[in-house]
Amino acid sequence: MSRRFENKVAIVTGAAAGIGRACMIRLASEGATVIGTDINRDKLDAAVAAAGPGAHGLICDSADPSAIEAMVAEVIARFGAIHVLINNAGIGPRQRLRLHEQPPEDWDRVMGVNVRGVYLMQRAIIPHMLAQGSGSIVNMASTGSFRATAMSSPYITSKGAVLMMTRAAAAEYARDNIRINAVCPGTTNTDILANSSAEMIEMLVARSPQGRLGQPEEVAALVAFLASDEAPHIHGGAYIIDGGRSAI
Ligand SMILES: NC(=O)c1ccc[n+]([C@@H]2O[C@H](COP(=O)([O-])OP(=O)(O)OC[C@H]3O[C@@H](n4cnc5c(N)ncnc54)[C@H](O)[C@@H]3O)[C@@H](O)[C@H]2O)c1
């Protein structure tokens, strides 16, 4: 394993499970000091333990601006800088419903984490990147940023917004040596699929050219490349990782 993140401090949101957990483990294995944030204390502790001595866990709700401010202040006080932000925390709606049936409170809950949370995290961290003259941000979008599926309109809407937020921010910070990209996974084998029926998963696998779901570690490998100094000219992009599903 290369050591692309030696002497770098990275924050990964939603690091207790799934893709975020895999990102924390990957960055730590490449030498980063990684601060994983989440709202699930038990799972976060287990993920930090799996990532090894370079990893630290902080409870932080991505939808809560004051929690984010406090978390960022603590990271700066303890580690001195933030070089990398992986804006990964994301949720789906509680129920699969058509648009007019979606309860407004569930709409707001999904937007609060998936869109406002991604904005709030950048709002708190970009000033530190501007002051140090560099930074790299990866926002977790989805193939749903490009292509709708039925019965999940808050999620699909939120991931379209993450893609355009990434592009807007990329236009604003390019001259400040802050790179911002989006990663767009297809269906990946994590707890986010807990509400999906076995038939639904079977159908997703059948539609995949590779005949399987993605693995969180495969997404983490792409995230690590984009966040690293190996990708200095990659900025404002949206990188699909879906085993060929979008190609057909
Ligand atoms: N798994 C997929 O098929 C898939 C596909 C495309 C995009 N994504 C995106 O990847 C990201 C990670 O998804 P995953 O599949 O690993 O999900 P997951 O449910 O396995 O893990 C998400 C983590 O985020 C945490 N979290 C939830 N709300 C939070 C909040 N308010 N503040 C902080 N942490 C919070 C959860 O506790 C959990 O640990 C999400 O943005 C998701 O939309 C996933």
The ligand as an SDF file (V2000), in Angstrom:
LIG
                    3D

 44 48  0  0  0  0  0  0  0  0999 V2000
  -24.5540    2.1590   -0.7950 N   0  0  0  0  0  0  0  0  0  0  0  0
  -24.9650    2.6020   -1.9600 C   0  0  0  0  0  0  0  0  0  0  0  0
  -25.5530    1.8590   -2.7780 O   0  0  0  0  0  0  0  0  0  0  0  0
  -24.7110    4.0360   -2.3580 C   0  0  0  0  0  0  0  0  0  0  0  0
  -24.8250    4.3860   -3.7100 C   0  0  0  0  0  0  0  0  0  0  0  0
  -24.6030    5.7080   -4.0890 C   0  0  0  0  0  0  0  0  0  0  0  0
  -24.2490    6.6430   -3.1330 C   0  0  0  0  0  0  0  0  0  0  0  0
  -24.1340    6.2640   -1.8220 N   0  0  0  0  0  0  0  0  0  0  0  0
  -23.7850    7.3080   -0.8700 C   0  0  0  0  0  0  0  0  0  0  0  0
  -22.6320    6.9510   -0.1460 O   0  0  0  0  0  0  0  0  0  0  0  0
  -22.6840    7.5330    1.1570 C   0  0  0  0  0  0  0  0  0  0  0  0
  -22.4730    6.4690    2.2030 C   0  0  0  0  0  0  0  0  0  0  0  0
  -23.5170    5.5150    2.0660 O   0  0  0  0  0  0  0  0  0  0  0  0
  -23.4270    4.0580    2.6910 P   0  0  0  0  0  0  0  0  0  0  0  0
  -24.0620    3.1590    1.7010 O   0  0  0  0  0  0  0  0  0  0  0  0
  -22.0550    3.7710    3.1590 O   0  0  0  0  0  0  0  0  0  0  0  0
  -24.4490    4.2410    3.9140 O   0  0  0  0  0  0  0  0  0  0  0  0
  -24.5030    3.5450    5.3560 P   0  0  0  0  0  0  0  0  0  0  0  0
  -25.9110    3.6880    5.7840 O   0  0  0  0  0  0  0  0  0  0  0  0
  -23.8760    2.1880    5.3210 O   0  0  0  0  0  0  0  0  0  0  0  0
  -23.5580    4.4940    6.2420 O   0  0  0  0  0  0  0  0  0  0  0  0
  -23.8620    5.8550    6.4130 C   0  0  0  0  0  0  0  0  0  0  0  0
  -23.2120    6.3420    7.6910 C   0  0  0  0  0  0  0  0  0  0  0  0
  -23.5710    7.7250    7.8280 O   0  0  0  0  0  0  0  0  0  0  0  0
  -23.9480    7.9450    9.1710 C   0  0  0  0  0  0  0  0  0  0  0  0
  -24.8440    9.0780    9.2850 N   0  0  0  0  0  0  0  0  0  0  0  0
  -26.1790    9.1240    9.0010 C   0  0  0  0  0  0  0  0  0  0  0  0
  -26.6650   10.3320    9.2800 N   0  0  0  0  0  0  0  0  0  0  0  0
  -25.6260   11.0700    9.7500 C   0  0  0  0  0  0  0  0  0  0  0  0
  -25.5030   12.4040   10.2140 C   0  0  0  0  0  0  0  0  0  0  0  0
  -26.5770   13.2140   10.2970 N   0  0  0  0  0  0  0  0  0  0  0  0
  -24.2950   12.8500   10.6080 N   0  0  0  0  0  0  0  0  0  0  0  0
  -23.2160   12.0250   10.5740 C   0  0  0  0  0  0  0  0  0  0  0  0
  -23.2680   10.7550   10.1500 N   0  0  0  0  0  0  0  0  0  0  0  0
  -24.4660   10.2900    9.7430 C   0  0  0  0  0  0  0  0  0  0  0  0
  -24.6170    6.6440    9.6150 C   0  0  0  0  0  0  0  0  0  0  0  0
  -24.6500    6.5340   11.0460 O   0  0  0  0  0  0  0  0  0  0  0  0
  -23.7070    5.6200    8.9360 C   0  0  0  0  0  0  0  0  0  0  0  0
  -22.6200    5.2700    9.7650 O   0  0  0  0  0  0  0  0  0  0  0  0
  -24.0410    8.2380    1.2570 C   0  0  0  0  0  0  0  0  0  0  0  0
  -23.8930    9.6110    0.9600 O   0  0  0  0  0  0  0  0  0  0  0  0
  -24.8540    7.5460    0.1950 C   0  0  0  0  0  0  0  0  0  0  0  0
  -25.9090    8.3340   -0.2880 O   0  0  0  0  0  0  0  0  0  0  0  0
  -24.3480    4.9880   -1.4130 C   0  0  0  0  0  0  0  0  0  0  0  0
  1  2  1  0
  2  3  2  0
  2  4  1  0
  4  5  1  0
  4 44  2  0
  5  6  2  0
  6  7  1  0
  7  8  2  0
  8  9  1  0
  8 44  1  0
  9 10  1  0
  9 42  1  0
 10 11  1  0
 11 12  1  0
 11 40  1  0
 12 13  1  0
 13 14  1  0
 14 15  2  0
 14 16  1  0
 14 17  1  0
 17 18  1  0
 18 19  2  0
 18 20  1  0
 18 21  1  0
 21 22  1  0
 22 23  1  0
 23 24  1  0
 23 38  1  0
 24 25  1  0
 25 26  1  0
 25 36  1  0
 26 27  1  0
 26 35  1  0
 27 28  2  0
 28 29  1  0
 29 30  1  0
 29 35  2  0
 30 31  1  0
 30 32  2  0
 32 33  1  0
 33 34  2  0
 34 35  1  0
 36 37  1  0
 36 38  1  0
 38 39  1  0
 40 41  1  0
 40 42  1  0
 42 43  1  0
M  CHG  2   8   1  16  -1
M  END
$$$$
